[in-house]
Amino acid sequence: MLKRYFVPVILGLMVCIAHAAYPERPLKLVIGYPAGGSVDGAARILANHMGIALGQPVVVESRAGASGLVGAAAVAGAPADGYTLYLGAAGTFTVTPFVSKDAALGPLKSLAPIGGVVSVTNVLLVSKAVPAKSLRELIAHAKAHPGRVTYGSSGEGSSSHLSGELLGKLSGTSLVHVPYKGAAPAMADLLGGQISMFFDVTATAQGYAKHDRINAFGVTSRTRNVAFPLLPTIAEQGYPSYEVTTWMSLFQHVGTPSAASEKLSAVLRAIQKDPVFQQQMREKGYDEFALDRQQIAQRIKDESDVYSALLKKE
């Protein structure tokens, strides 16, 4: 009789011990963009704080390509055990579905949000090879030379892609999209004069904006950005409905054990409140974005509704 009661109790204790032990080994934080870009910068700060909080190293791994889908696929193909996480950018979930083939979108259905990490604003950087000294002159030049002004992006569906697409539509200009596998190669070509312009995030644009081969013509947020307080918004310069910002969220594999999932959620909430984490992110040009998993899911739905009308392929 006693044996019949002891067995379930022992099994329950074993399960509790196993859950309490998570994590027992290093974690992997996958990103879908190359090293050196804004997602990579945020990932490394986050990984450091998560490693301290979890008591295990958190290693950042870049799986660049297809506007974040390659990285998403890597996490979707890993075991649902809480040891392989994904730091995803908004565009991968809210824009890419309308510019990519359906067959490539499967991995996104295997990921669930844990919580928001940071948000970012873009800065319009223009090569000085373009004969323009302001946004107004840039648009006039583009209209006078249709199909000749190019803008790079970190991939179809990225915020840099959306920023250029929206500017072209609102200004009635023919801007040519040149997608790259990340921000770093796009910026390299901007510096080399191979493309006319690029919408870079404030986190990395601060250094480039002072370059003698680049002009900064505006920020994509509705209000001025703290990293560029003197730079007007694009909305201020004749396009009042213009606004493009993006966010990054931590994702896990659907089916991750609840104990691991809840621990990750609690750790992320604690990190978001850490003044050191907040300061480090601000210094790199990132803005606070402490949304919970339900709010992230709703944000994805709301933004998808907006962007589908702008980017959905026929």
Backbone hydrogen bonds, N-H to C=O, Kabsch-Sander energy under -0.5 kcal/mol:
donor,donor_aa,acceptor,acceptor_aa,energy
5,Y,1,M,-1.2
6,F,2,L,-2.6
7,V,3,K,-2.0
9,V,5,Y,-1.2
10,I,6,F,-2.9
11,L,7,V,-2.5
12,G,8,P,-2.4
13,L,9,V,-2.3
14,M,10,I,-2.2
15,V,11,L,-2.1
16,C,12,G,-2.3
17,I,13,L,-2.5
18,A,14,M,-2.3
19,H,15,V,-2.5
20,A,16,C,-2.6
21,A,17,I,-1.5
22,Y,18,A,-0.6
22,Y,19,H,-1.1
27,L,57,P,-2.6
28,K,83,Y,-2.8
29,L,59,V,-3.2
30,V,28,K,-0.7
30,V,85,L,-3.0
31,I,61,E,-2.3
32,G,87,L,-0.5
37,G,34,P,-1.2
41,G,37,G,-2.1
42,A,38,S,-2.1
43,A,39,V,-2.5
44,R,40,D,-2.0
45,I,41,G,-1.4
46,L,42,A,-2.6
47,A,43,A,-3.1
48,N,44,R,-1.6
49,H,45,I,-1.8
50,M,46,L,-2.8
51,G,47,A,-2.5
52,I,48,N,-1.6
53,A,49,H,-2.2
54,L,50,M,-2.9
55,G,51,G,-1.4
56,Q,51,G,-0.8
59,V,27,L,-2.8
59,V,57,P,-0.5
61,E,29,L,-2.5
63,R,31,I,-2.9
63,R,61,E,-0.5
65,G,32,G,-1.3
68,G,32,G,-0.7
68,G,65,G,-0.8
69,L,66,A,-1.7
70,V,65,G,-1.8
72,A,68,G,-2.1
73,A,69,L,-2.6
74,A,70,V,-1.6
75,V,71,G,-1.7
76,A,72,A,-2.6
77,G,73,A,-1.7
78,A,75,V,-1.1
81,D,79,P,-1.9
85,L,28,K,-3.1
86,Y,251,F,-2.4
87,L,30,V,-2.6
88,G,86,Y,-0.9
88,G,249,S,-2.4
90,A,247,W,-2.4
92,T,89,A,-1.2
93,F,89,A,-0.7
93,F,90,A,-1.5
94,T,90,A,-2.4
95,V,91,G,-2.0
96,T,91,G,-3.1
98,F,95,V,-2.3
99,V,96,T,-1.9
100,S,96,T,-1.5
104,A,101,K,-1.7
105,L,102,D,-1.7
106,G,103,A,-0.5
108,L,105,L,-1.2
109,K,105,L,-0.7
109,K,106,G,-1.4
110,S,107,P,-1.4
111,L,108,L,-1.2
112,A,252,Q,-2.8
114,I,250,L,-3.6
115,G,250,L,-1.2
116,G,291,L,-3.0
117,V,248,M,-2.9
118,V,248,M,-0.9
119,S,287,D,-2.3
120,V,246,T,-2.8
122,N,244,V,-0.7
123,V,200,D,-3.5
124,L,218,G,-3.1
125,L,123,V,-0.8
125,L,198,F,-2.5
126,V,215,N,-3.2
127,S,196,S,-3.0
128,K,213,R,-2.1
130,V,127,S,-1.8
132,A,130,V,-2.6
138,L,134,S,-2.1
139,I,135,L,-2.5
140,A,136,R,-2.0
141,H,137,E,-2.4
142,A,138,L,-2.4
143,K,139,I,-2.3
144,A,140,A,-1.8
145,H,141,H,-1.2
147,G,174,S,-1.5
148,R,145,H,-2.0
149,V,145,H,-0.5
150,T,148,R,-0.6
151,Y,176,V,-2.8
152,G,197,M,-2.5
153,S,178,V,-1.5
158,S,155,G,-2.2
162,L,158,S,-2.4
163,S,159,S,-2.4
164,G,160,S,-1.6
165,E,161,H,-2.5
166,L,162,L,-2.7
167,L,163,S,-1.8
168,G,164,G,-2.3
169,K,165,E,-2.0
170,L,166,L,-2.6
171,S,167,L,-2.1
172,G,168,G,-1.0
173,T,168,G,-1.7
175,L,173,T,-1.0
176,V,149,V,-2.7
177,H,175,L,-0.6
178,V,151,Y,-2.5
180,Y,153,S,-1.7
186,A,182,G,-1.1
187,M,183,A,-2.8
188,A,184,A,-2.1
189,D,185,P,-1.7
190,L,186,A,-1.8
191,L,187,M,-2.6
192,G,188,A,-1.5
193,G,190,L,-1.1
194,Q,189,D,-2.4
195,I,189,D,-1.0
196,S,150,T,-0.5
197,M,150,T,-1.5
198,F,125,L,-2.5
199,F,152,G,-0.7
200,D,123,V,-2.0
200,D,198,F,-1.0
202,T,121,T,-2.4
204,T,201,V,-1.3
205,A,201,V,-2.6
206,Q,202,T,-1.3
207,G,204,T,-0.6
208,Y,204,T,-1.0
209,A,205,A,-2.7
210,K,207,G,-0.8
211,H,208,Y,-2.3
214,I,211,H,-1.6
215,N,126,V,-2.9
217,F,124,L,-2.6
217,F,215,N,-0.5
218,G,124,L,-0.6
219,V,232,P,-1.3
220,T,122,N,-2.2
228,F,225,N,-1.1
231,L,228,F,-1.4
234,I,219,V,-2.4
237,Q,233,T,-0.7
237,Q,234,I,-0.7
238,G,235,A,-0.9
239,Y,234,I,-1.0
242,Y,239,Y,-2.4
244,V,220,T,-2.5
246,T,120,V,-2.3
248,M,118,V,-3.0
249,S,88,G,-2.5
250,L,115,G,-2.7
251,F,86,Y,-3.2
252,Q,112,A,-2.7
254,V,110,S,-3.2
256,T,253,H,-1.7
261,S,257,P,-2.7
262,E,258,S,-2.9
263,K,259,A,-1.8
264,L,260,A,-2.5
265,S,261,S,-2.2
266,A,262,E,-2.4
267,V,263,K,-2.5
268,L,264,L,-2.4
269,R,265,S,-2.2
270,A,266,A,-2.1
271,I,267,V,-2.5
272,Q,268,L,-2.3
273,K,269,R,-0.9
273,K,270,A,-0.6
274,D,271,I,-1.4
278,Q,274,D,-2.4
279,Q,275,P,-2.4
280,Q,276,V,-2.5
281,M,277,F,-2.2
282,R,278,Q,-2.3
283,E,279,Q,-2.5
284,K,280,Q,-0.9
285,G,282,R,-1.8
286,Y,281,M,-2.6
287,D,119,S,-3.1
289,F,117,V,-0.8
291,L,289,F,-1.4
293,R,114,I,-0.6
296,I,292,D,-2.3
297,A,293,R,-2.1
298,Q,294,Q,-2.0
299,R,295,Q,-2.3
300,I,296,I,-2.5
301,K,297,A,-1.7
302,D,298,Q,-2.7
303,E,299,R,-2.7
304,S,300,I,-2.0
305,D,301,K,-1.8
306,V,302,D,-1.4
307,Y,303,E,-2.9
308,S,304,S,-1.9
309,A,305,D,-0.7
309,A,306,V,-0.6
310,L,306,V,-0.6
311,L,307,Y,-2.7
312,K,308,S,-1.9
313,K,98,F,-1.0
